[in-house]
Amino acid sequence: MADYKDIVGTAVRNNAGNLSSDQQNQIFYDSTNIDFKYQFAATTAAWRTQASMNTGRIYFDGSDLGTATATLVAGGEIPALTANTETWNGSSWSEVNNLNTARSGLGGAGTSTAALMFGGTNPGFKAVTESWNGSGWTEIADMSTGRQGLSGGATNNTAAIAYLGHTPPGGGGVTHASEELTVDAPVGAWSTGASINTARRVLGGTGIYTSALAFGGYNGTAQVANTESYNGTSWTEVNDLNRTKTLVAGIGKASNQAALCVGGYFSGTASQIADNESWNGTSWTELADINTQRYGAGNAGTPSAGLIFGGDNPTPAAAITESWNGSAWTEVADLNTARYSMASAGIATAALSSSGHSSTGVVTITESWNGSAWTEVNDLNTGKYEPGSSGTVNTAALAFGGRTSSPPLTATTEDWNGVSWVEVADLSSARRQMGSAGSSTNALAFGGETAGADVNTSAEEWSGSTTSIKTIDTD
């Protein structure tokens, strides 16, 4: 049998250590390490061990979220569902803020500092979409159909495509459909507005950002009946309410020429009241009272077709809803969750109630009204009560400022796109118990309590944009 020398023409080489790099494809004996070795050219690619993730998991997403030196993973099973998120910096993994919704089998795309996660199971099929800004997750517009095991593509968190995946039972099992998400940016910003004349908090507000009313409230020492009209440039004192009151519901989203001031708290009797006053552009007139006296109620609609819901009456956190037809109030279907001092928006047949204070504390719950019943929809990201709010429909609204469990005052602003709440630019000053008016794209916040000021006259104006989602077919 031929040996190595017969085949190669020389005996096995004896070498102290490894051969030089230019000597390839030969066997040799390393006399230093006492071992036979074979030296060959290195391959162009190879796997090597790196630092382990902090949380082991399966069915997570991270394949389309960055590079070999900067990436992101989120969700999965460990074996329980997890919302855990970790980032990779090229040498180690770091735990960062978790997803809002734990799930597995989700899709994702983007970078380690700007990414989107969508779909998954928890345990049902989810349509939830979350946006990552490098430090935290925010829920944005849902996909039209929940699915899991899907794929996605994006270069950041402002536009993405989600495709393929498994749909719920009855939904075809496997889908070829894709959905494209587009987020318009920037979403909006607050700027300094014209100050009201009378410093106060717990006041009412109606109208739009160029034609608004401010009425009632507390000036630091007593309740007031003052009414002020805004023309887009400045506030002017006009005729007072018929009696002083605070914590009223202001109905009227069109202008400073027509409004209702409903319910509230009257210090003279130290109780909730059932008042209903109508503003005609010049003065206030008392009309038919609401059926259930209360303060801190949510409101929607116009002076001829309005809605109030929730409030304190006198046991905290009522769920009662009443509808106004221009001459009388009628009780209709209750809120699912009783609460007071919430954000509200919309019209008498399409309203929105979000956040507030229930009998157990601050809530994030959002409910949508269709003219006959309330339905729970996606929650606000930050629970708050005594916020400002604006919106002329139940598919587009703002909730801003207010009071949280901790800290007492917040400047956070959230935009409702008809599907979910998106955190947008904060108020310049954290405040609560302010007056507010306007829509989701142009709003006013005026008066209220700010840090270090029990009452104030300052005002802020909001200018913003929207989030959209559409479905396309990849068949």
Buried (B, 14 or more C-beta within 10 A) or exposed (E): EEEEEEEEEEEBEEBEEEBEEEEEEBEBBBEEEEEEBEBEEEEEEEEEEEEEBEBEBEBBBBEBBBEEEBBBBBBBBBEEBBBBBBBBEEEEBEEBBBBBBBBBBBBBBBBBBBBBBBBBBBEEBBBBBBBBBBEBBBBBBBBEBBBBBBBBBBEBBBBBBBBBBBBBEEEEEEBEBBBBBBBEEEBBBBEEBBBBBBBBBBBBBBBBBBBBBBBBBBBBEEBBBBBBBBEBEEBEEBBBBBBBBBBBBBBBBBBBBBBBBBBBBBEEEEEBBBBBBBBEEEBBEEBEBBEBBBBBBBBBBBBBBBBBBBBBBEEBBBBBBBBBEEEBBEEBBBBEBBBBBBBBBBBBBBBBBBBBBBEEEBBBBBBBBEEEEBEEBBBBBBBBBBBBBBBBBBBBBBBBBBBBEEEEBBBBBBBBBBBBBBBBBBBBBBBBBBBBBBBBBBBBBBBBBBEEBBBBBBBBBBBBBBBEBEEEEEE
